[in-house]
Amino acid sequence: MLLAAVMVFALCACGGQTNDPQTASGEKILNVAASFAYPGLDAHKEYYGWYTSIYGVTETLFKMGDDSTAQPCLAEDAVADGKTWTVTLKDDVCFSNGEPVTAEMAARNLQRAAQVNPRFAFLADYTIAAVDETTLTITTPEISPTLKNDLASPELAILDLDNTTDFDNAPIGTGPFVVSSFEPEGTVKVARNDNYWGGDVTLDGAVFYYMQDDDTKLMAMQNGEVDCCTGVSSAAMAVFEKEPDTYRIVSVPATRLQFYILNENRLDDAVRAAVNLTVDKDAIAEYLNGTVTAAVGPFGTATAYGKVTVPATDTAGAKALLEADGYTLNADGWYEKDGKVLSLNIAYYAARSLDTLATLIQEQLRNVGIQSTLTVEEDPDSTYIATADFDLALYCMIADKSGDPFYFIDSTLRNGAYFNVGGFESSECETLIAQLRYETDPAQRAALANEIVQIAIDDNAFGYVGLFNKTTVLRPGVSGFAETCPFDFYGIDANTDKT
């Protein structure tokens, strides 16, 4: 109780809703609990662009929509002709200082991102050139069907490179807000951009308080210190749900996937199929109290490339498969074959609820007579992913990072892929993945992706368990905090409101 009192006092002292002088003056200021804070605001570096985007300070040529498609933002359109894309900027787009955004400036931004962010170094291999004030071309070494999606990455924000004197603390962007004060890894304040090219901005500003601890965010919401938050724990969700008149909760399946790899070099077809029939995703999602949605495949079912099917949980069917494969229940209630008990090594790391997931799966397997042991590692990439020393390996990653299925499929199902360490091989998949790499028609890309993932599901090579929900809690009258968008890198925009 003493700790709680100290935390509440600290929140009040830092300038929450009731003490903020801007709010007291009658201005419309949104107070937000932020789960992460970075040491700088240079959108091109690291993942800093995620938060300059959330703050409403920076924008990209395209943006991801609620339906996971790339939509116009600073650019009106991008059209591909073979390896060359022609990108056309919208008219009258300008930076917060009133300077126009030109095609030449946009090209220089993409080139700078390639220099300062290793994850976008591939852009250095592209020929990027301005044709005129509002048109640039991007020529890629190979056909790049997902370039428009890539250009929606928040790290590819368009900054005023000529007039920004301090990229880490005061970048000049195009968004509806400008930075008014910045504490590295601390509180960030933004104010309305009166030169916003996109029209009127509803809020006067916003304050983002760094609150990584779940209890701190909960208490800040309860005490009126903040108006909204994301990254809600299951315990906090239970509290918010009890007061529907005080809190509005919006949960949408997002892009971070909990899944497991089944080792085909150790487990035969019947055992892998039995495991997948036993793992009850709906029960797991219910236990995790709304923080995840039971997955069908690796992608959300609302996407065109998330249209696959999986067998329903069927423990009787799982037992029948094992018994047809020669397993019998021993006196202790465990399945065994040739005198050897069927025992699986479940490898996991204790983050993203994988520790809870491992325990729940172990219990579900126990209930059908499959024994298992849990092996926890601090770094899965240097241990069981590198060595393939597991029967069932748990992992969590963003499966859909840019509204396209290729990244996850190429990372998990292609021969020699980083996460294809369980022995899955399919010549049909290899052919289809090669087609997906260069296919430019979105509908055909979705069809290919569904076919590829279905092959892996039918092979029982993986188990797709849950997609983490993006859960936003808002006070009454607060709207437009990108609460219906599955991507984590959006927050306030010109239409965000607080009434």
Helices and strands as residue ranges (DSSP letters): H 2-13, H 21-24, E 29-34, H 48-54, E 62-64, E 70-72, E 75-81, E 84-89, H 103-116, G 118-125, E 127-132, E 135-139, H 147-150, G 154-156, E 177-182, E 188-192, E 205-210, H 214-222, E 228-230, H 234-241, E 248-262, H 269-278, H 281-287, E 292-294, H 315-324, E 328-329, E 335-337, E 340-341, E 343-348, H 354-368, E 371-376, G 380-382, H 384-387, E 392-398, H 406-412, H 427-438, H 442-458, E 462-474, E 478-479, E 497-498
